[in-house]
């Protein structure tokens, strides 16, 4: 149960594709192109395996509670840093790339390793349940992000090139009012 709950929480890492649509919206204070914001996810994907390996090396010395708590502190801390990133790409990279990526790595290592140790005759089964929760967390948090950033389900792209200018003005005004929440 602990492994599943932890993986549901850290599934937030894979919400990047949904979130970047909103944070890189032209017209916001940050006005970042998608090609720049992707580096937050790239950095998180590089930090995650490093902290996962470090966390599994710490397990025999500290136990799963300490390593889990590292993840449980870093992921929300990263979320807070990202929420204050406004026009700072560095804050976005540190918050999402280092803190969230690092926290996910610590939690992921514990959530996959410990059930396999506790149930050696069912390693594949318990690891599979844990990993399914990781995907489930991503699904859940994608819904939360869409509900907060785009509660009226405004289209995220113009339907045609002819509508681009009119759509862009309306969309960017809408995003200015919803994304800061």
N, C-alpha and C positions, 0 to 999 in steps of 0.2 A: 504494500500500500504506500509506504514511504517513497519507494522508488518511482512508482507511477505518479504520485503527486509532484515529486521533484521534476520529473521529465515533462509533465504538463506545464509546469512553470517555466522551464528553460526552453520550451518550444517557441518562445517569443523570438528567438534568434531568426527563425525562418519566416518571420513576418516582414522582413526587409523589403521584399518586392512590393508589398502593399503599402508600406510606410513611405517608401521613396517617392511614390507618385504624389504624395501630399507634401512632403518636405522640400521637394525640388520644383514645386509649382512656380512657374514664372510669375512675377508680380509680387511675390512675398518678399519680405525684407532680405531673405537670403539669396533668392534668385539663382540657385545652383542648378546646373544641368544634371540630368541623370548620370552622365558619364563621370561626374565628380563624386556624387553621393555613393556610387557603387563601392568606393574604397572603404567605406565603413564596414560593409559586409565582407569585403576581401580581407581586411585587417582582422575582423572577428574570426574568420575562417582560418587564419594563420595562427592566431593566439590560442584558439580552442584546443588544438591537439597538444600544444606545449603545456598548457595548464592541466589538460587531462592526464598527460604522462606524469607531470609533477605531482598531481593529486593522488594518483595511484601509487606513486613511490612514497608519499607521506602516509598512506593508509596504515601500514604496519606500525608506525611510530605514534600516530595521533588518533587513529580510529576513524570510522566513517563520519562521526558527528562533526568533528572539527573541519574536515574537508568539505562536507556538505554545507556547513555554515559559511565557509569561504564563498562558495557559490551563491548561497542565499543572501549574502551581504553585497557581493559584487554586482549581481544582475540588477537589483533595484537601484543601487547607487548609480550604475550606468544609465538607467532609465531617467533618473533625476538629472544627471549631467546632460543627457540628450535633450531633455525638456527645456533646458536653459541655453541650448546651442544657438538660438536665434540666427545670428549672422556669422557664427564662428564655426568654420569647418573643422578646426582643431578640436573644439569641444565635441563635435559629432564623432570624430575619429577616436578620441579618447573614450568617450562615453559608450559608443556602440562597439567600436573595434577592440578596445583594450578591456574595459570593465565588463561589458556584457559578454563579449567573447571569452574572456578569462573566467568569469563566473559560470558560464555554461560548461566550459571545459572541466572545472572542478566538480560540478554537480553531475555531469554526464558520466565521468569516470566512476564515481561512487554508485550511481544509479544502475549502471550496467554490471559493474564488478561484484558488488555485494550480493545481489540475488543469485548470481552464478555460484558464489561461494557457499551461500546458505542452502541452496538446493542443487547440489552437484549432479544429481540424477536427472534433473530437469533444466539444465543450463540453457538450452535453446529456447525452451518454452518461456521461462521467466525473463530472459533477455529480450525475447520477442515482444512480450507484454510491455516491458519498459520502453522499448523503442517505438512501439505503437503509440504510447502515451506522448512521446516526443512529437510525433506527427499530429496527434490530437491537440496538443497545446498550441501548435502553429495554427491549426484550423480555428480554434477558439479565439486566439488573440487577433487573427486576421479579421474576424467578425467584430471584435471590440474596436479595433483601429478604424474600420470602415464606419462603424456606428458613431464614433466620436468625431472623426474628421470630415465625414460626408453623410450626416444624418438624413439628408433629403435625397440621397442617391443621385446626385447630379452627375451626368455623364463626364467621364474623366478625359475624354478626347472628343474633338469635333467630329460630326458625322460626315462632313465632306470638306474639301479645301475651300469651297465657297463660303461655308459657315464659320471658318476658322477664326476670323477677326471678331465677329459678334460673340461666338462661344467663349473665346479667350477672355474677353473683357468681363463677361458675366461669371465665368468660372473663377478667375483670379480674385474678383471681389468677394465671391463666396468663400474661397479658401482663406482669405485674410480674416474672415470672421469666425471660421471654424477650427483651423489648424492650431492656433495658439492654445485651444482647450486641450 
